[in-house]
Amino acid sequence: MKNWEHIKQYLAVLGVNAGLTRNRYALLLLARLWPEFADLMVALEELYLPRNSILWYFAEGDQDVEGVFELVDQNIDRAATPLGNDNFVIVVERYSALPEERKLDLDQQDDLDWLDNSIPMRKLVHRGDLHGNRWKDWKRGNAKEQARELLRNAAPAAQYPLTIVRAAVLGHANERLYWQFFAENKKEGG
């Protein structure tokens, strides 16, 4: 069953890359035929938006787990939840070092570009995720402590210098789809 989930995620990424989430009729047809898959595609598209990603790179000394957690916490706490979609997802991916790994100054655009371009060449060594309801799990439950533990377990180290943290509230996806597909018709009087 686990393999089927990986295949479904892979197909969803292909669907997003093919533009199925940006074509109103394709997405509506897919939602009618396989609603779970359409939801997965929309959620993955939201999760992989640059605004929901944090590149956490190894630096000598203490890894700032609390600083990264604060960014995740802000992203989840401040997100809009149209139509009551209060579900959140956090994905943490830890990547291996490259043979030609170099010291980076992430305040320099050249170094950021190099890091961004190096991601497909790196091997994914650990992936963890956490999902739940913002109101029930994040604000009133133990999801914050689980997120801290997830970050501690995936903190960058010399042999695994890059961790990508993605955090999103799925209500953004609903809002984006509404404005993309339906608000345009309202302007035209449709």
N, C-alpha and C positions, 0 to 999 in steps of 0.2 A: 504493500500500500504506500510505503514511503517513496518508492520509485515513481509511482503515479503522480504524487504531489510535485516531485521535481520536474517531471515531464510537463505537467500542467503549468507550472511556473515558467518553464522555458517557452512553451507555446504562447503564454500570455505576454512575455517580453517580445517575442516575435510579432505578435499582434499589435502591440504598442508601437514598435518600430515600423510596422507596415502602415500605421496611421489609422487603424480601426477605431481608436478612441477619439479621433478628430473628425470622423465622418459620421454625421448624425444618423443616416439611414443604416449604415453598417453596424453601428453600435446598437441601434434599436432592434435590428434583426437578430443580432447576437444575443441581446438581452431577452428576447422572446424565446430563442431556441435553447440557450444555455446561460441562464441568468447568473449562476455562480461564477462562470468563467468571465463574463462581462464585468462583474464586480471586481474580480481579481485583477483584470487588466487596468481598470480605473484606479484601483488602490496602488498597484505597482507604479503606474505613471506618476501618481502623486508622491509616492515615497522616493522616487528617483529624481525628482525635481531638484535643481541645485540649491534652492532656498531651504531644502530639508536635509541637506548633507553637511557634515562637519568632517574635514580632513584633519586627523589627529596624527601628527608626525613626531617621531622620537626625538627627544632632546636630552642631553646629559642631565642627570639629577632626577629629582622627583617628577613623576608624571602627574599632571594636574587633573586628576580624576574629578575633583569637585568643580573645577572650572568648566570642564566639558559637560558635566551633569547639569550645571546651571544653564548652559546653552540649550540642552535638551528640555529642561524644565520650562524655560521661557517659550520654546517652540510649542510645547504641548499646552501650557497654561493660557497662552494668548491667542490660540487659534480660534477662528470662528467655527460655529457648529450649526450651519443651516440645516433645516429639516430635522433637527435633533440628532444628527449623526455625530456622536461624541466618542466614537471609537478611535483609539490611537494605535500606532505600530512603531516599534523601535527595532532597528536592525543594526547589528554591530558586526563588521567584517574586518578581520585582521589579516594583513598580507605580509608575505616574506620579503626579505631584502633582495635587491638585485646584485649581481656580481660587480657592477660598476656603481654601486651606491655612493652618493657623495653628500657632503655636508650642505645643508640647505639653509637659506635665510628666507623664511616664508613671507617676509615683508617685501621681497623682490619678485616682480612679476615673472621674470625668466625662470626662477626656481619653482614658482607655483605652476607654470606651464610645464616644466620638466616633470614635476610630480604628477600632474594630471595625465600627461602622456604616458607615464610609466605604469599606470594602474593596469592596463590590459596585459602587460608583460609580467606582472607579479603573480605569484601563486597564492590563492586563497587558502589560509591554513586554519582559520577558525571562523565560524559564523554562529551568531546567537541572535535570538529575537525575543521580543516581549510584546504582547498585545493585550489590550483590554479596553475598558470603558473609562474615559477620563473622570467622570463624576464619581463612579463607584470605586474604581481601582486606583486611579492616580491621586485624587484629592482626599479620599477617605480610606483607601486600602493600603496595601503594602507594596504597590507597584514602584514607588520611588526607591525603596530600598532594594528591590529586585533590579532596577535599572542601574543603581550604583554598583551592585555586585557584578552585573553584566559588563559594565565599563572597567571595573577593577580586573576582571578576568581577561579582558582584551586590550589592556593598556599597551601602548607601543614599547618595544624593547629593541636592543641593538640588532638581534637577528630577525625581528619582526617589526620593522620601523614604522609601518603605516597601518592605521586603523581608520576605517570610514564608519562614521556613526550617522545613521539616517533616522530621523524622527518626524512623524507626520500624524496629524489628526485628519481622518478621512472625510470630515465635513468639507474641507477645502476642495476635494475632488467633486463633490456634489455641486458646490457653488460654482466652480469653474465650468462644469458641464452645463449648468443652467444658463450662465452668461454666454457661453459659446453657442448653444443650440437654440435656446428659447427666447432670450432677451432680444435677439436680432429680429425675430418674428414680431415681437411686441412693438418694436420701433416701426416696422413696416405696416402695422395694423392687422397682423395675422393672428 
